[in-house]
Amino acid sequence: MTKFTEFKVVHIVEGGCGTLLLGASGLPIQKMEADLNKYAQDGWQVVFQIVEQKRFMLFWKREAVIVTLGR
């Protein structure tokens, strides 16, 4: 098991406008890939990730990914 000395938490959220207009818009996959590739170049590794759904305004739900990185 790898021993990490430093951790970083990244929170990536689904867009709000698409959620309001369409009911759901999806996670920004290309932005997430670009961010994770940037962190990987700096030596960060994905330790854990979770997808959460939370209420947005009154009727909608919005997804978010919480990624824990370590190095």
PDB file of N, CA, C and O in Angstrom:
ATOM      1  N   MET A   1       0.845  -1.183   0.000  1.00  0.00           N
ATOM      2  CA  MET A   1       0.000   0.000   0.000  1.00  0.00           C
ATOM      3  C   MET A   1       0.889   1.245   0.000  1.00  0.00           C
ATOM      4  O   MET A   1       1.851   1.340   0.762  1.00  0.00           O
ATOM      5  N   THR A   2       0.553   2.175  -0.851  1.00  0.00           N
ATOM      6  CA  THR A   2       1.325   3.405  -0.971  1.00  0.00           C
ATOM      7  C   THR A   2       1.035   4.315   0.216  1.00  0.00           C
ATOM      8  O   THR A   2      -0.113   4.480   0.627  1.00  0.00           O
ATOM      9  N   LYS A   3       2.083   4.894   0.750  1.00  0.00           N
ATOM     10  CA  LYS A   3       1.925   5.816   1.876  1.00  0.00           C
ATOM     11  C   LYS A   3       2.000   7.243   1.339  1.00  0.00           C
ATOM     12  O   LYS A   3       3.019   7.656   0.785  1.00  0.00           O
ATOM     13  N   PHE A   4       0.926   7.980   1.507  1.00  0.00           N
ATOM     14  CA  PHE A   4       0.852   9.355   1.024  1.00  0.00           C
ATOM     15  C   PHE A   4       1.177  10.316   2.165  1.00  0.00           C
ATOM     16  O   PHE A   4       0.822  10.071   3.318  1.00  0.00           O
ATOM     17  N   THR A   5       1.846  11.395   1.832  1.00  0.00           N
ATOM     18  CA  THR A   5       2.173  12.402   2.841  1.00  0.00           C
ATOM     19  C   THR A   5       1.366  13.682   2.659  1.00  0.00           C
ATOM     20  O   THR A   5       1.390  14.568   3.513  1.00  0.00           O
ATOM     21  N   GLU A   6       0.655  13.769   1.545  1.00  0.00           N
ATOM     22  CA  GLU A   6      -0.094  14.983   1.224  1.00  0.00           C
ATOM     23  C   GLU A   6      -1.371  14.581   0.500  1.00  0.00           C
ATOM     24  O   GLU A   6      -1.354  13.664  -0.321  1.00  0.00           O
ATOM     25  N   PHE A   7      -2.476  15.258   0.795  1.00  0.00           N
ATOM     26  CA  PHE A   7      -3.753  14.965   0.153  1.00  0.00           C
ATOM     27  C   PHE A   7      -4.380  16.246  -0.377  1.00  0.00           C
ATOM     28  O   PHE A   7      -4.129  17.343   0.121  1.00  0.00           O
ATOM     29  N   LYS A   8      -5.209  16.068  -1.413  1.00  0.00           N
ATOM     30  CA  LYS A   8      -5.946  17.193  -2.006  1.00  0.00           C
ATOM     31  C   LYS A   8      -7.329  16.663  -2.378  1.00  0.00           C
ATOM     32  O   LYS A   8      -7.454  15.546  -2.880  1.00  0.00           O
ATOM     33  N   VAL A   9      -8.357  17.458  -2.134  1.00  0.00           N
ATOM     34  CA  VAL A   9      -9.726  17.083  -2.478  1.00  0.00           C
ATOM     35  C   VAL A   9     -10.209  18.004  -3.591  1.00  0.00           C
ATOM     36  O   VAL A   9     -10.138  19.228  -3.475  1.00  0.00           O
ATOM     37  N   VAL A  10     -10.703  17.398  -4.677  1.00  0.00           N
ATOM     38  CA  VAL A  10     -11.196  18.143  -5.836  1.00  0.00           C
ATOM     39  C   VAL A  10     -12.697  17.894  -5.946  1.00  0.00           C
ATOM     40  O   VAL A  10     -13.144  16.748  -5.899  1.00  0.00           O
ATOM     41  N   HIS A  11     -13.474  18.964  -6.091  1.00  0.00           N
ATOM     42  CA  HIS A  11     -14.932  18.884  -6.181  1.00  0.00           C
ATOM     43  C   HIS A  11     -15.341  19.366  -7.569  1.00  0.00           C
ATOM     44  O   HIS A  11     -15.137  20.532  -7.907  1.00  0.00           O
ATOM     45  N   ILE A  12     -15.916  18.475  -8.373  1.00  0.00           N
ATOM     46  CA  ILE A  12     -16.316  18.801  -9.748  1.00  0.00           C
ATOM     47  C   ILE A  12     -17.833  18.669  -9.830  1.00  0.00           C
ATOM     48  O   ILE A  12     -18.389  17.612  -9.533  1.00  0.00           O
ATOM     49  N   VAL A  13     -18.503  19.756 -10.238  1.00  0.00           N
ATOM     50  CA  VAL A  13     -19.963  19.827 -10.177  1.00  0.00           C
ATOM     51  C   VAL A  13     -20.561  19.926 -11.572  1.00  0.00           C
ATOM     52  O   VAL A  13     -19.989  20.549 -12.467  1.00  0.00           O
ATOM     53  N   GLU A  14     -21.713  19.305 -11.741  1.00  0.00           N
ATOM     54  CA  GLU A  14     -22.504  19.395 -12.969  1.00  0.00           C
ATOM     55  C   GLU A  14     -22.967  20.835 -13.154  1.00  0.00           C
ATOM     56  O   GLU A  14     -23.198  21.541 -12.172  1.00  0.00           O
ATOM     57  N   GLY A  15     -23.105  21.278 -14.400  1.00  0.00           N
ATOM     58  CA  GLY A  15     -23.515  22.651 -14.681  1.00  0.00           C
ATOM     59  C   GLY A  15     -24.926  22.966 -14.205  1.00  0.00           C
ATOM     60  O   GLY A  15     -25.819  22.125 -14.313  1.00  0.00           O
ATOM     61  N   GLY A  16     -25.134  24.167 -13.680  1.00  0.00           N
ATOM     62  CA  GLY A  16     -26.433  24.564 -13.147  1.00  0.00           C
ATOM     63  C   GLY A  16     -27.452  24.946 -14.205  1.00  0.00           C
ATOM     64  O   GLY A  16     -28.640  24.669 -14.041  1.00  0.00           O
ATOM     65  N   CYS A  17     -27.011  25.580 -15.293  1.00  0.00           N
ATOM     66  CA  CYS A  17     -27.947  26.015 -16.345  1.00  0.00           C
ATOM     67  C   CYS A  17     -28.592  24.824 -17.043  1.00  0.00           C
ATOM     68  O   CYS A  17     -29.799  24.819 -17.282  1.00  0.00           O
ATOM     69  N   GLY A  18     -27.791  23.819 -17.366  1.00  0.00           N
ATOM     70  CA  GLY A  18     -28.340  22.620 -18.008  1.00  0.00           C
ATOM     71  C   GLY A  18     -29.297  21.884 -17.098  1.00  0.00           C
ATOM     72  O   GLY A  18     -30.282  21.308 -17.561  1.00  0.00           O
ATOM     73  N   THR A  19     -29.018  21.899 -15.810  1.00  0.00           N
ATOM     74  CA  THR A  19     -29.906  21.259 -14.849  1.00  0.00           C
ATOM     75  C   THR A  19     -31.246  21.978 -14.807  1.00  0.00           C
ATOM     76  O   THR A  19     -32.294  21.335 -14.766  1.00  0.00           O
ATOM     77  N   LEU A  20     -31.220  23.312 -14.816  1.00  0.00           N
ATOM     78  CA  LEU A  20     -32.469  24.079 -14.787  1.00  0.00           C
ATOM     79  C   LEU A  20     -33.269  23.913 -16.068  1.00  0.00           C
ATOM     80  O   LEU A  20     -34.482  23.711 -16.018  1.00  0.00           O
ATOM     81  N   LEU A  21     -32.604  23.997 -17.217  1.00  0.00           N
ATOM     82  CA  LEU A  21     -33.311  23.970 -18.497  1.00  0.00           C
ATOM     83  C   LEU A  21     -33.710  22.567 -18.932  1.00  0.00           C
ATOM     84  O   LEU A  21     -34.801  22.373 -19.469  1.00  0.00           O
ATOM     85  N   LEU A  22     -32.833  21.582 -18.705  1.00  0.00           N
ATOM     86  CA  LEU A  22     -33.069  20.238 -19.220  1.00  0.00           C
ATOM     87  C   LEU A  22     -33.421  19.219 -18.138  1.00  0.00           C
ATOM     88  O   LEU A  22     -33.826  18.100 -18.453  1.00  0.00           O
ATOM     89  N   GLY A  23     -33.274  19.588 -16.894  1.00  0.00           N
ATOM     90  CA  GLY A  23     -33.519  18.643 -15.813  1.00  0.00           C
ATOM     91  C   GLY A  23     -32.263  17.906 -15.387  1.00  0.00           C
ATOM     92  O   GLY A  23     -32.171  17.439 -14.252  1.00  0.00           O
ATOM     93  N   ALA A  24     -31.301  17.798 -16.280  1.00  0.00           N
ATOM     94  CA  ALA A  24     -29.998  17.187 -15.992  1.00  0.00           C
ATOM     95  C   ALA A  24     -29.060  17.562 -17.119  1.00  0.00           C
ATOM     96  O   ALA A  24     -29.489  17.714 -18.263  1.00  0.00           O
ATOM     97  N   SER A  25     -27.778  17.712 -16.806  1.00  0.00           N
ATOM     98  CA  SER A  25     -26.851  18.085 -17.872  1.00  0.00           C
ATOM     99  C   SER A  25     -25.632  17.179 -17.945  1.00  0.00           C
ATOM    100  O   SER A  25     -24.957  17.169 -18.974  1.00  0.00           O
ATOM    101  N   GLY A  26     -25.328  16.439 -16.929  1.00  0.00           N
ATOM    102  CA  GLY A  26     -24.167  15.551 -16.946  1.00  0.00           C
ATOM    103  C   GLY A  26     -22.924  16.246 -16.431  1.00  0.00           C
ATOM    104  O   GLY A  26     -22.819  17.473 -16.442  1.00  0.00           O
ATOM    105  N   LEU A  27     -22.000  15.443 -15.987  1.00  0.00           N
ATOM    106  CA  LEU A  27     -20.744  15.965 -15.459  1.00  0.00           C
ATOM    107  C   LEU A  27     -19.843  16.427 -16.597  1.00  0.00           C
ATOM    108  O   LEU A  27     -19.882  15.845 -17.681  1.00  0.00           O
ATOM    109  N   PRO A  28     -19.039  17.450 -16.379  1.00  0.00           N
ATOM    110  CA  PRO A  28     -18.121  17.937 -17.421  1.00  0.00           C
ATOM    111  C   PRO A  28     -16.900  17.011 -17.534  1.00  0.00           C
ATOM    112  O   PRO A  28     -15.859  17.269 -16.931  1.00  0.00           O
ATOM    113  N   ILE A  29     -17.042  15.939 -18.308  1.00  0.00           N
ATOM    114  CA  ILE A  29     -16.014  14.898 -18.406  1.00  0.00           C
ATOM    115  C   ILE A  29     -14.699  15.450 -18.949  1.00  0.00           C
ATOM    116  O   ILE A  29     -13.636  15.123 -18.422  1.00  0.00           O
ATOM    117  N   GLN A  30     -14.748  16.275 -19.985  1.00  0.00           N
ATOM    118  CA  GLN A  30     -13.504  16.805 -20.562  1.00  0.00           C
ATOM    119  C   GLN A  30     -12.770  17.694 -19.567  1.00  0.00           C
ATOM    120  O   GLN A  30     -11.542  17.651 -19.494  1.00  0.00           O
ATOM    121  N   LYS A  31     -13.499  18.495 -18.804  1.00  0.00           N
ATOM    122  CA  LYS A  31     -12.872  19.333 -17.773  1.00  0.00           C
ATOM    123  C   LYS A  31     -12.262  18.455 -16.684  1.00  0.00           C
ATOM    124  O   LYS A  31     -11.164  18.726 -16.198  1.00  0.00           O
ATOM    125  N   MET A  32     -12.987  17.396 -16.305  1.00  0.00           N
ATOM    126  CA  MET A  32     -12.489  16.494 -15.277  1.00  0.00           C
ATOM    127  C   MET A  32     -11.207  15.801 -15.740  1.00  0.00           C
ATOM    128  O   MET A  32     -10.251  15.691 -14.972  1.00  0.00           O
ATOM    129  N   GLU A  33     -11.182  15.333 -16.993  1.00  0.00           N
ATOM    130  CA  GLU A  33      -9.976  14.698 -17.547  1.00  0.00           C
ATOM    131  C   GLU A  33      -8.799  15.670 -17.570  1.00  0.00           C
ATOM    132  O   GLU A  33      -7.683  15.311 -17.193  1.00  0.00           O
ATOM    133  N   ALA A  34      -9.052  16.893 -18.011  1.00  0.00           N
ATOM    134  CA  ALA A  34      -7.978  17.888 -18.079  1.00  0.00           C
ATOM    135  C   ALA A  34      -7.424  18.189 -16.689  1.00  0.00           C
ATOM    136  O   ALA A  34      -6.210  18.278 -16.507  1.00  0.00           O
ATOM    137  N   ASP A  35      -8.313  18.345 -15.711  1.00  0.00           N
ATOM    138  CA  ASP A  35      -7.864  18.621 -14.342  1.00  0.00           C
ATOM    139  C   ASP A  35      -7.060  17.455 -13.779  1.00  0.00           C
ATOM    140  O   ASP A  35      -5.998  17.661 -13.191  1.00  0.00           O
ATOM    141  N   LEU A  36      -7.562  16.225 -13.956  1.00  0.00           N
ATOM    142  CA  LEU A  36      -6.856  15.056 -13.417  1.00  0.00           C
ATOM    143  C   LEU A  36      -5.513  14.850 -14.106  1.00  0.00           C
ATOM    144  O   LEU A  36      -4.542  14.465 -13.455  1.00  0.00           O
ATOM    145  N   ASN A  37      -5.438  15.099 -15.418  1.00  0.00           N
ATOM    146  CA  ASN A  37      -4.154  14.989 -16.124  1.00  0.00           C
ATOM    147  C   ASN A  37      -3.160  16.033 -15.625  1.00  0.00           C
ATOM    148  O   ASN A  37      -1.968  15.751 -15.504  1.00  0.00           O
ATOM    149  N   LYS A  38      -3.648  17.231 -15.339  1.00  0.00           N
ATOM    150  CA  LYS A  38      -2.780  18.288 -14.807  1.00  0.00           C
ATOM    151  C   LYS A  38      -2.235  17.884 -13.434  1.00  0.00           C
ATOM    152  O   LYS A  38      -1.048  18.057 -13.158  1.00  0.00           O
ATOM    153  N   TYR A  39      -3.104  17.348 -12.580  1.00  0.00           N
ATOM    154  CA  TYR A  39      -2.653  16.909 -11.255  1.00  0.00           C
ATOM    155  C   TYR A  39      -1.697  15.719 -11.360  1.00  0.00           C
ATOM    156  O   TYR A  39      -0.747  15.624 -10.582  1.00  0.00           O
ATOM    157  N   ALA A  40      -1.933  14.818 -12.304  1.00  0.00           N
ATOM    158  CA  ALA A  40      -1.048  13.656 -12.481  1.00  0.00           C
ATOM    159  C   ALA A  40       0.357  14.097 -12.894  1.00  0.00           C
ATOM    160  O   ALA A  40       1.343  13.497 -12.467  1.00  0.00           O
ATOM    161  N   GLN A  41       0.455  15.130 -13.713  1.00  0.00           N
ATOM    162  CA  GLN A  41       1.771  15.650 -14.102  1.00  0.00           C
ATOM    163  C   GLN A  41       2.524  16.208 -12.902  1.00  0.00           C
ATOM    164  O   GLN A  41       3.755  16.213 -12.881  1.00  0.00           O
ATOM    165  N   ASP A  42       1.780  16.681 -11.902  1.00  0.00           N
ATOM    166  CA  ASP A  42       2.399  17.208 -10.682  1.00  0.00           C
ATOM    167  C   ASP A  42       2.668  16.118  -9.649  1.00  0.00           C
ATOM    168  O   ASP A  42       3.135  16.410  -8.548  1.00  0.00           O
ATOM    169  N   GLY A  43       2.375  14.855  -9.997  1.00  0.00           N
ATOM    170  CA  GLY A  43       2.675  13.737  -9.104  1.00  0.00           C
ATOM    171  C   GLY A  43       1.518  13.251  -8.249  1.00  0.00           C
ATOM    172  O   GLY A  43       1.711  12.386  -7.395  1.00  0.00           O
ATOM    173  N   TRP A  44       0.320  13.784  -8.455  1.00  0.00           N
ATOM    174  CA  TRP A  44      -0.842  13.362  -7.675  1.00  0.00           C
ATOM    175  C   TRP A  44      -1.429  12.078  -8.236  1.00  0.00           C
ATOM    176  O   TRP A  44      -1.390  11.861  -9.448  1.00  0.00           O
ATOM    177  N   GLN A  45      -1.975  11.220  -7.372  1.00  0.00           N
ATOM    178  CA  GLN A  45      -2.652   9.985  -7.760  1.00  0.00           C
ATOM    179  C   GLN A  45      -4.054   9.988  -7.157  1.00  0.00           C
ATOM    180  O   GLN A  45      -4.269  10.531  -6.073  1.00  0.00           O
ATOM    181  N   VAL A  46      -5.007   9.376  -7.865  1.00  0.00           N
ATOM    182  CA  VAL A  46      -6.366   9.269  -7.334  1.00  0.00           C
ATOM    183  C   VAL A  46      -6.365   8.208  -6.238  1.00  0.00           C
ATOM    184  O   VAL A  46      -5.960   7.067  -6.462  1.00  0.00           O
ATOM    185  N   VAL A  47      -6.822   8.599  -5.055  1.00  0.00           N
ATOM    186  CA  VAL A  47      -6.904   7.684  -3.922  1.00  0.00           C
ATOM    187  C   VAL A  47      -8.329   7.168  -3.778  1.00  0.00           C
ATOM    188  O   VAL A  47      -8.540   5.983  -3.521  1.00  0.00           O
ATOM    189  N   PHE A  48      -9.308   8.056  -3.943  1.00  0.00           N
ATOM    190  CA  PHE A  48     -10.712   7.699  -3.734  1.00  0.00           C
ATOM    191  C   PHE A  48     -11.581   8.700  -4.481  1.00  0.00           C
ATOM    192  O   PHE A  48     -11.226   9.871  -4.618  1.00  0.00           O
ATOM    193  N   GLN A  49     -12.735   8.219  -4.965  1.00  0.00           N
ATOM    194  CA  GLN A  49     -13.695   9.144  -5.566  1.00  0.00           C
ATOM    195  C   GLN A  49     -15.104   8.666  -5.272  1.00  0.00           C
ATOM    196  O   GLN A  49     -15.353   7.474  -5.095  1.00  0.00           O
ATOM    197  N   ILE A  50     -16.007   9.612  -5.223  1.00  0.00           N
ATOM    198  CA  ILE A  50     -17.411   9.301  -4.975  1.00  0.00           C
ATOM    199  C   ILE A  50     -18.260  10.262  -5.805  1.00  0.00           C
ATOM    200  O   ILE A  50     -17.894  11.421  -6.000  1.00  0.00           O
ATOM    201  N   VAL A  51     -19.400   9.765  -6.290  1.00  0.00           N
ATOM    202  CA  VAL A  51     -20.354  10.604  -7.016  1.00  0.00           C
ATOM    203  C   VAL A  51     -21.519  10.859  -6.074  1.00  0.00           C
ATOM    204  O   VAL A  51     -22.107   9.922  -5.533  1.00  0.00           O
ATOM    205  N   GLU A  52     -21.850  12.128  -5.882  1.00  0.00           N
ATOM    206  CA  GLU A  52     -22.962  12.472  -4.999  1.00  0.00           C
ATOM    207  C   GLU A  52     -24.059  13.162  -5.791  1.00  0.00           C
ATOM    208  O   GLU A  52     -23.792  13.837  -6.785  1.00  0.00           O
ATOM    209  N   GLN A  53     -25.285  12.988  -5.347  1.00  0.00           N
ATOM    210  CA  GLN A  53     -26.421  13.711  -5.906  1.00  0.00           C
ATOM    211  C   GLN A  53     -27.012  14.547  -4.788  1.00  0.00           C
ATOM    212  O   GLN A  53     -27.298  14.041  -3.703  1.00  0.00           O
ATOM    213  N   LYS A  54     -27.192  15.823  -5.059  1.00  0.00           N
ATOM    214  CA  LYS A  54     -27.815  16.670  -4.050  1.00  0.00           C
ATOM    215  C   LYS A  54     -28.881  17.535  -4.696  1.00  0.00           C
ATOM    216  O   LYS A  54     -28.861  17.779  -5.902  1.00  0.00           O
ATOM    217  N   ARG A  55     -29.794  17.984  -3.886  1.00  0.00           N
ATOM    218  CA  ARG A  55     -30.908  18.787  -4.377  1.00  0.00           C
ATOM    219  C   ARG A  55     -30.400  20.132  -4.879  1.00  0.00           C
ATOM    220  O   ARG A  55     -29.544  20.760  -4.256  1.00  0.00           O
ATOM    221  N   PHE A  56     -30.939  20.563  -6.014  1.00  0.00           N
ATOM    222  CA  PHE A  56     -30.592  21.854  -6.611  1.00  0.00           C
ATOM    223  C   PHE A  56     -31.885  22.644  -6.736  1.00  0.00           C
ATOM    224  O   PHE A  56     -32.832  22.208  -7.392  1.00  0.00           O
ATOM    225  N   MET A  57     -31.915  23.800  -6.105  1.00  0.00           N
ATOM    226  CA  MET A  57     -33.134  24.607  -6.020  1.00  0.00           C
ATOM    227  C   MET A  57     -34.200  23.770  -5.305  1.00  0.00           C
ATOM    228  O   MET A  57     -33.957  23.307  -4.191  1.00  0.00           O
ATOM    229  N   LEU A  58     -35.361  23.566  -5.909  1.00  0.00           N
ATOM    230  CA  LEU A  58     -36.420  22.848  -5.199  1.00  0.00           C
ATOM    231  C   LEU A  58     -36.710  21.479  -5.806  1.00  0.00           C
ATOM    232  O   LEU A  58     -36.936  20.516  -5.073  1.00  0.00           O
ATOM    233  N   PHE A  59     -36.707  21.380  -7.132  1.00  0.00           N
ATOM    234  CA  PHE A  59     -37.167  20.161  -7.789  1.00  0.00           C
ATOM    235  C   PHE A  59     -36.067  19.332  -8.441  1.00  0.00           C
ATOM    236  O   PHE A  59     -36.280  18.153  -8.724  1.00  0.00           O
ATOM    237  N   TRP A  60     -34.908  19.912  -8.684  1.00  0.00           N
ATOM    238  CA  TRP A  60     -33.884  19.249  -9.463  1.00  0.00           C
ATOM    239  C   TRP A  60     -32.819  18.612  -8.582  1.00  0.00           C
ATOM    240  O   TRP A  60     -32.648  18.976  -7.418  1.00  0.00           O
ATOM    241  N   LYS A  61     -32.115  17.658  -9.161  1.00  0.00           N
ATOM    242  CA  LYS A  61     -30.948  17.072  -8.498  1.00  0.00           C
ATOM    243  C   LYS A  61     -29.733  17.342  -9.361  1.00  0.00           C
ATOM    244  O   LYS A  61     -29.824  17.357 -10.589  1.00  0.00           O
ATOM    245  N   ARG A  62     -28.609  17.554  -8.725  1.00  0.00           N
ATOM    246  CA  ARG A  62     -27.373  17.859  -9.434  1.00  0.00           C
ATOM    247  C   ARG A  62     -26.281  16.916  -8.943  1.00  0.00           C
ATOM    248  O   ARG A  62     -26.142  16.682  -7.743  1.00  0.00           O
ATOM    249  N   GLU A  63     -25.507  16.376  -9.887  1.00  0.00           N
ATOM    250  CA  GLU A  63     -24.428  15.458  -9.534  1.00  0.00           C
ATOM    251  C   GLU A  63     -23.122  16.206  -9.345  1.00  0.00           C
ATOM    252  O   GLU A  63     -22.881  17.248  -9.954  1.00  0.00           O
ATOM    253  N   ALA A  64     -22.294  15.650  -8.492  1.00  0.00           N
ATOM    254  CA  ALA A  64     -20.952  16.173  -8.278  1.00  0.00           C
ATOM    255  C   ALA A  64     -20.028  14.991  -8.013  1.00  0.00           C
ATOM    256  O   ALA A  64     -20.450  13.974  -7.462  1.00  0.00           O
ATOM    257  N   VAL A  65     -18.780  15.128  -8.405  1.00  0.00           N
ATOM    258  CA  VAL A  65     -17.764  14.114  -8.131  1.00  0.00           C
ATOM    259  C   VAL A  65     -16.775  14.715  -7.146  1.00  0.00           C
ATOM    260  O   VAL A  65     -16.272  15.821  -7.345  1.00  0.00           O
ATOM    261  N   ILE A  66     -16.506  13.973  -6.085  1.00  0.00           N
ATOM    262  CA  ILE A  66     -15.498  14.385  -5.118  1.00  0.00           C
ATOM    263  C   ILE A  66     -14.342  13.400  -5.254  1.00  0.00           C
ATOM    264  O   ILE A  66     -14.499  12.202  -5.015  1.00  0.00           O
ATOM    265  N   VAL A  67     -13.184  13.918  -5.641  1.00  0.00           N
ATOM    266  CA  VAL A  67     -12.002  13.090  -5.884  1.00  0.00           C
ATOM    267  C   VAL A  67     -10.947  13.444  -4.843  1.00  0.00           C
ATOM    268  O   VAL A  67     -10.624  14.615  -4.646  1.00  0.00           O
ATOM    269  N   THR A  68     -10.415  12.422  -4.179  1.00  0.00           N
ATOM    270  CA  THR A  68      -9.317  12.617  -3.235  1.00  0.00           C
ATOM    271  C   THR A  68      -8.028  12.188  -3.918  1.00  0.00           C
ATOM    272  O   THR A  68      -7.918  11.063  -4.406  1.00  0.00           O
ATOM    273  N   LEU A  69      -7.053  13.090  -3.949  1.00  0.00           N
ATOM    274  CA  LEU A  69      -5.753  12.832  -4.567  1.00  0.00           C
ATOM    275  C   LEU A  69      -4.694  12.756  -3.476  1.00  0.00           C
ATOM    276  O   LEU A  69      -4.810  13.406  -2.437  1.00  0.00           O
ATOM    277  N   GLY A  70      -3.664  11.959  -3.723  1.00  0.00           N
ATOM    278  CA  GLY A  70      -2.579  11.859  -2.753  1.00  0.00           C
ATOM    279  C   GLY A  70      -1.239  11.791  -3.453  1.00  0.00           C
ATOM    280  O   GLY A  70      -1.142  11.377  -4.608  1.00  0.00           O
ATOM    281  N   ARG A  71      -0.196  12.208  -2.725  1.00  0.00           N
ATOM    282  CA  ARG A  71       1.175  12.061  -3.219  1.00  0.00           C
ATOM    283  C   ARG A  71       2.135  12.010  -2.056  1.00  0.00           C
ATOM    284  O   ARG A  71       3.343  11.888  -2.258  1.00  0.00           O
TER     285      ARG A  71
END
